[in-house]
Amino acid sequence: MARGRRLHPPAGVRRALTFWRRSTQARVVVSTLVLSAVVISAVGWYLLRETRDGLLDSRVDTVLAEAANETRDAEERLESVSGRDTDVAAQLRVLADTIIRRGETRGYSVVVAGPVDENRAVEDGAASFSTGLDLGASVPDSLQDRLATVGATPAWTYTRIVTRPDGADGPVERSAIVVGSQVRLPADNRTYAIYLLYPLDEEQETLDLVTQALLTAAVLLLVLVAGLTWLVTRQVVTPVRLARQVAERLAAGRLQERLQVKGEDDVARLAISFNQMASNLQRQIRQLEELSRVQRRFVSDVSHELRTPLTTVRMAGDVLHDARGRFDPGTARAAELLQTELDRFETLLADLLEISRFDAGAAVLDLEDVNLGDVVRRVVVSTRALADQRGVRIAVVDAGRPCLAEADARRVERIVRNLVTNAIDHAAVGGREPGIVILLGVDADASAVAVRDYGVGLEPGESAMVFNRFWRADPARARTSGGTGLGLSIALEDTHLHGGWLQAWGRPGGGAQFRLTLPRRAGFALRRSPLPLQPADAVDPDDDRRPRPSQAAR
């Protein structure tokens, strides 16, 4: 199944996420705002609830007192009615009209229903009520059931008054408190229910005003908290940002950069400590630079100064070496050893001069189109005698087409020769055949040479140290090829001069591989190599079939 294409967020979202990750001040301000909003919301909810409960409790007390007075007045009026009045409808109408008119003047609605012993609901048509009132929706069934029994005590509950005003598009609902009580009508000596519905408009307006005030105060408080948090974090973050900028300039080599110290607080003391650290680093770096310069100058001067006495000694040595046939055996052997060590000393001196040119930045390239395959074959021919002496056979695996690169042929050949002689030094004697394999590779951007040996290999971490000057893992081991210890260092400098890569891979007991990668065109930035750094025939170190080490480790 084809893999779905990965979705990328819009550029604006990516910039916002980057800003969020990099800005400590933004994260602190936003976090403080979120926490403040949670706290303010909780406090606001508590205040609103307490305000609402207080308003409702006060309104309930007032409503109950007023409803009790209204019921008492109705009972007194009914008691004053003559006992000879037996017109139930007229007496009920007078009672209801009186209470309804008073409710209209005082702002509450009225429902008079009954008699309650017939268990009829207020919407059955036997009720008198204020104009426009929706009985079924305004008087809760629970309250009607409570007053459906003769002798029930007064009760109250919350409800919503539903009215249908003339000209309105639909019903109008308002929160209210409904109080129910019972009165006895003298005309028929039966019990009727009176429902008084008191709207909570004033309390709702008060609650809305308090809510609006709390919201306004919350917004202003959040803005104030955001501003204060931004100012406070700015006082802390700004010195940190300045320290980061100064540290970046110090890392870029501008060692004279320092932080500006203001005040005597912790930030100022941190700036003082930072400046002291920068001064110490600058002094130590300058000392190291001076020491490095002196060392390079010393190597260069000594190398040049040794050439004249070496030339004289070489002339005397050549004379002795040419006349060794007339010497006794001991003196002849001494003349041969002198000639051998003079050759090695000349090689070391040449390497030191080359290193001093690299250090001075005086090394230049003589560029031309070079076929790495031809270079490899020339090096194999020139080192065959050394390989035969060690009993090692060298095999070349060609790439199938020319491995061309724009390079300095002399320096590239020196790199390959150093790699091959190094492999001969460390190849396993009497091991697998061939003992050294040289691979060639090429692609559109780069050409590469990999030199693989099956010797003792490299310990972890030695693949980077192997290019250090005069480095050996085992200083007691002698060099078979008579090398100076600078070959791989010079090879690395030559590679860097070409803009290429020289890398090493090794495994204890599994041999090593050195890979040279050069761009096909000078100045091209390498991104990959045609050959892998780890060879395809690398054996797991826990596998008993791996080659056995036959020499000391490097």
Order of alpha helices (4+ residues) and beta strands (2+ residues): alpha-alpha-alpha-beta-beta-alpha-alpha-beta-beta-beta-alpha-alpha-alpha-beta-alpha-alpha-beta-beta-alpha-beta-beta-alpha-alpha-beta-beta
